[in-house]
Amino acid sequence: MLKINNLTATVNDGAQTILNGLSLHIPAGEVHAIMGPNGAGKSTLSYVLTGKDGYDVTDGSVEYLGQDLLAMQPEERATAGMFLSFQYPLEIPGVPTMTFLRTALNAQRKSRGDKPMSAPDFLKKAREIASDLKIKPDMLKRPLNVGFSGGEKKRMEIFQMMMLEPKMIIMDETDSGLDVDALRIVADGVNALRGPERAMLIITHYQRLLDYIVPDRVHVLADGKIVASGDADFAKKLEAEGYDAYAA
Amino acid sequence: MAEIKTIAKDAIVTETVKGVEALEADKYKYGFESDIEQEFAPKGLNEDIVRFISAKKDEPDWMLEWRLDAYARWLTMKEPTWAMVDYPEIDYQDSYYYAAPKSDKDGPKSLDEVDPDLLEVYAKLGIPLREQEVLAGVQGAPRVAVDAVFDSVSVVTTFKEELAKVGVIFCPLSEAVKNHPELVRKYLGTVVPPTDNFFATLNTAVFSEGSFVYIPPGVRCPMELSTYFRMNAQGTGQFERTLIIADKGSYVSYLEGCTAPMRDENQLHAAVVELIVLEDAEIKYSTVQNWWPGDAEGKGGVYNFVTKRADCRGKNSKVSWTQVETGSAITWKYPSCILRGDGSSGEFYSIAITNGFQQADTGTKMIHLGKNTRSRIISKGISAGKSNQTYRGLVSAHKKATGARNFTQCDSLLIGDQCGAHTVPYIESNTPSAQFEHEATTSKLSEEQLFYCRQRGLSEEDAVALLVNGFCRDVLQNLPMEFAVEAQKLVAISLEGSVG
């Protein structure tokens, strides 16, 4: 589904290389986790994959569902099913959560040539998912993320994800800011989305989240590339031993 | 219920998005010029022109005298220069002061007699002039009575008869001068006197048309009243004058809309609006101003120098100004409230968007004279391109205005790094019991927010429209629903091409 080959990316007009020949293949149906020390390039990877400005790809390629991902605009990538759960979700003042989401959902549907989702269908779906994630209906009427706690913002990212039903999910430090109960609720939501047509890339600093969302593969990202890989148990070993062995 | 509301709001966003798409090709869709035979007064301004306009309107002597006095006064006045706007000197002799569609000379008796080309112009503008068409619209859609003004004359006023049944008078001002002289003489010029300021005095001398509204005591006007102003003739100034009187315990909601063709030259628009609110009455006045702002190089566009003022004469009277200003090359406009009656209140909600080379110096004045008067100012300024915008507002309390309260919030949003936003508040209190609060913020449309929206599937322009509409939400919520849709579309269209 996602094939990253020798990806190299710089910032500040090439002054700093963040990703340095990173290669990673994620087949459909699999959940991969990326762990690693601070500053290894984990968030940069998520931004380069989703097309944020400010990063120059100087080498390598990314193929997503057979397409050249790096040639696509951010909204085209989103429409093609790529979703990023942000580490720091943005506040959108004056735009109620439901309005934001419905606008986004219908923009995506339109780009794919589908009809907009009807209002009753949208409301029904939103209510069900909100209830699963224990999000109070009141919150959906408030401007998106404005005045929400860190945990509420993260939960709202998962809400959006479940509403948009993306194919390739990238979660950047989704567990930070969540207490144990919230973590379990979020993990249940994510696990419900696991399926043969969908792939996930979970970026996390701690192993804790991986107790709830058990990955197929775990990779260590250090100095801009994947330096080690293993199965779910590998994450536990990393947690116990730290990343020192992989740092430069 | 709340969910239905949400859906309604969503529909607006969808509309916004559609509005942008529809206009990708030509940004200013009202820029067409209509090929209609026009009758002009000779170019230039002198006493004879003033007499000519008055004669065209078949006015009584008192009206002509009033105009001539104003003209004599105007000759002694100087154009104000304190506003933060910059434009070449205006040659007042190089403009026409009267233009009228020729075929309309004897005045149409019904719509069937109106020049079909003219009807087409209004159809293009999306303004329903045929009542049956309005009635044939969506079930439950609110009906709006319309007065359509084309250059210097009123073309048609709809729903007149139905309004007359409840005693509401809604007609062109020139008609009111003839049919209701007692009302016009009693109120005209009592809020904005002929000597008020350079542009208002000019207007008094040469105003050619406008709307007149009178709501009798205790009547709640059964529908929205609306005037659409359209400048069409080349080299012509537009000087309309609107007078609205809400008698004791009455209520009216009024909307003004304006558009003009795209032209290389600058056109002058100097209007006067006077509102008189008696005891326990309320006027809600909304403006969607979309005069041609000039092209991408800053060439052409309307100079919009307007004096709007409301006099809350009676106890517990109320005025609410809501404006969405997206057009004009230069805007110089301060809709104000004189809070004379005890317990009266004034509100000013404004969205001003400038793009390209537009300049706007706009705000309000809240003059507290009576006891326990209240006012509220919410101003949202959005600057993009190379435009410059100033909020200028006065809040004052007379020494008798005990217990006066004001809340002011001025928010500015900058898009790009070549535009400017300025806030100039004037606060004067002569009573210790007045409570005035002022809040101001300036922010930039963030790249991070834009990326977040795009990651969810919105195009860059849709994302800007959504974020700006969010920024303006407090004000948009105060517009009548059907106009909120129009305003949101305008917001999107005005900012097209402002990023990337």
Boltz contact constraints between the chains, C-beta under 6 A:
constraints:
  - contact:
      token1: [A, 50]
      token2: [B, 455]
      max_distance: 6.0
  - contact:
      token1: [A, 52]
      token2: [B, 451]
      max_distance: 6.0
  - contact:
      token1: [A, 74]
      token2: [B, 454]
      max_distance: 6.0
  - contact:
      token1: [A, 74]
      token2: [B, 455]
      max_distance: 6.0
  - contact:
      token1: [A, 75]
      token2: [B, 454]
      max_distance: 6.0
  - contact:
      token1: [A, 75]
      token2: [B, 457]
      max_distance: 6.0
  - contact:
      token1: [A, 75]
      token2: [B, 459]
      max_distance: 6.0
  - contact:
      token1: [A, 78]
      token2: [B, 455]
      max_distance: 6.0
  - contact:
      token1: [A, 78]
      token2: [B, 456]
      max_distance: 6.0
  - contact:
      token1: [A, 78]
      token2: [B, 457]
      max_distance: 6.0
  - contact:
      token1: [A, 79]
      token2: [B, 457]
      max_distance: 6.0
  - contact:
      token1: [A, 84]
      token2: [B, 455]
      max_distance: 6.0
  - contact:
      token1: [A, 90]
      token2: [B, 448]
      max_distance: 6.0
  - contact:
      token1: [A, 90]
      token2: [B, 449]
      max_distance: 6.0
  - contact:
      token1: [A, 90]
      token2: [B, 452]
      max_distance: 6.0
  - contact:
      token1: [A, 92]
      token2: [B, 470]
      max_distance: 6.0
  - contact:
      token1: [A, 93]
      token2: [B, 470]
      max_distance: 6.0
  - contact:
      token1: [A, 94]
      token2: [B, 470]
      max_distance: 6.0
  - contact:
      token1: [A, 94]
      token2: [B, 471]
      max_distance: 6.0
  - contact:
      token1: [A, 94]
      token2: [B, 473]
      max_distance: 6.0
  - contact:
      token1: [A, 95]
      token2: [B, 466]
      max_distance: 6.0
  - contact:
      token1: [A, 95]
      token2: [B, 470]
      max_distance: 6.0
  - contact:
      token1: [A, 98]
      token2: [B, 6]
      max_distance: 6.0
  - contact:
      token1: [A, 99]
      token2: [B, 9]
      max_distance: 6.0
  - contact:
      token1: [A, 99]
      token2: [B, 10]
      max_distance: 6.0
  - contact:
      token1: [A, 99]
      token2: [B, 13]
      max_distance: 6.0
  - contact:
      token1: [A, 102]
      token2: [B, 10]
      max_distance: 6.0
  - contact:
      token1: [A, 103]
      token2: [B, 13]
      max_distance: 6.0
  - contact:
      token1: [A, 104]
      token2: [B, 456]
      max_distance: 6.0
  - contact:
      token1: [A, 104]
      token2: [B, 457]
      max_distance: 6.0
  - contact:
      token1: [A, 104]
      token2: [B, 458]
      max_distance: 6.0
  - contact:
      token1: [A, 107]
      token2: [B, 457]
      max_distance: 6.0
  - contact:
      token1: [A, 107]
      token2: [B, 458]
      max_distance: 6.0
  - contact:
      token1: [A, 108]
      token2: [B, 457]
      max_distance: 6.0
  - contact:
      token1: [A, 119]
      token2: [B, 7]
      max_distance: 6.0
  - contact:
      token1: [A, 123]
      token2: [B, 3]
      max_distance: 6.0
